[in-house]
Amino acid sequence: MEEVSFLPSCGIRGVRARTFGGITRLPGTAAGQWREGSKTYVDTLVIYVMALSSIAQGHLVGEVAAFAKVHYAQEAIYVSYLGLNEIL
């Protein structure tokens, strides 16, 4: 199977389907907000779902979150993995 760049128009050119076994950008966008101290942040979100070949590849989730955080100039990235939710 030929390796195909994932969603080149969205800027995640380094993320490859082969790396994860599967990656999907859910359609549309979601609206979100959160509070930190007395400040409320409002954001428009794009949601990605990644399929790993093994749970032992969990480090890849952190690598992609770190990349996205820098690439999209985000202060934090929300990640859900194996039923655990974390803000990185």
Helices and strands as residue ranges (DSSP letters): G 8-10, H 17-20, E 22-25, E 30-36, E 39-45, E 48-51, G 55-57, H 59-71, E 78-81, E 84-87
